[in-house]
Amino acid sequence: MKAAVLREVGKPLQIEDVQINKPGPHEVLIRTAAAGVCHSDLHFIEGTYPHPLPAVLGHESAGVVEQVGSEVRTVKVGDHVITCLSAFCGHCEFCLTGHMSLCVSPDTKRGKDDEPRLSQNGVGLPQFLNLSSFAEQMLIHEHACVAIRKDMPLDRAALIGCSVTTGVGAVIHTSNVRPGETVAVIGCGGVGLSAINGAAIAGAGRVIAIDVVAGKENFARAFGATDFINAAETDAVKEVIEMTKGGVHHSFEALGMAKTAEQAFNMLRRGGTANIIGMIPLGQTISLMGAAFLGEKRIQGSMMGSNRFPVDMPRLVDFYMNGKLNLDEMVSRRLKLAQVNEAFEEMKRGEIARSVIVFDS
């Protein structure tokens, strides 16, 4: 099969032939229909997060089940599925206490002595985030995908696999936004727009979108923002505090920068919660005023929106089909696998919300 392979940090992905194995007892072989181009992949391309190389990247995807292992009970051949990098074992402490997105059990992966899921010329390739979806097929654990209704367009379903689940989940699950509360979202890319949409769905009374690109305002308002702040022209923290007469109940940092993480905390009112969704590069720290914690302000991380994806994703599909979740405007471009590097260049220039790689059926 054809796949986009990262061979060296800082270099473009290469379209190469890669071999894929047959499903083990709890594995599923999926024909990839679409894969979103996510900023998280860019972190690994640029080396701010490490990964064994060479590797097939991609982790935001949807497709159709082609084969299942002998013990698979969750999906069947012909099912349309969304994949999720939050593969879960179902029996560790995290899973049993309802924190499936935090599962790190090796049971969802193949052992060192097993044949690799992916290989090239007889040499195994490490699987990227349990998926490696920049490829014509994926071989994954059954607990890394969920079946969805077949009338859902798969190019939009793919977005639910990461950015939408992360953004909406951070609002609804991690921070528990309640009707009438105020929200600020820093960064209006795919994850940020999803957080804005999630805040609107949750009934937030005011949703303030913040970005340094003025052109993102129309995007933000289409997804439910009530206000927009161009952080390139003004002090976003001061502006938020003035607009809300003291700060917001919930803030969401969706850029992965130390500076904006600090801003997310500093724009809170007393008792507010800052949620760090973006991937702050390894080794970077943030600095917060200690006395601010006397106001019972909180800062916390959010891993993939604290999801329970087998339940959440079908519900998000229903939200889209019912007109509550905005995915159509998030897809800025549909490209072929050979154009994947072009998609990353556009992302770095801040020109798009999301590009989606669409595979031939």
Secondary structure, DSSP 8 states (H G I E B T S, - for coil): -EEEEE-STTS--EEEE-EE----TTEEEEEEEEEEE-HHHHHHHHTSS---SSEE----EEEEEEEE-TT--S--TT-EEEE-S----SSSHHHHTT-GGG---GGGS--TTS--SEEETTEEE-BGGGT--SBSEEEEEGGGEEEE-TTS-HHHHHHIIIIIHHHHHIIIIIS---TT-EEEEE--SHHHHHHHHHHHHHT-SEEEEEES-TTHHHHHHHTT-SEEEETTTS-HHHHHHHHHTS-EEEEEE-S--HHHHHHHHHTEEEEEEEEE-S---TT------GGGGGGT-EEEE-SGGG--HHHHHHHHHHHHHTT-S--GGGEEEEE-GGGHHHHHHHHHTT--SEEEEE---
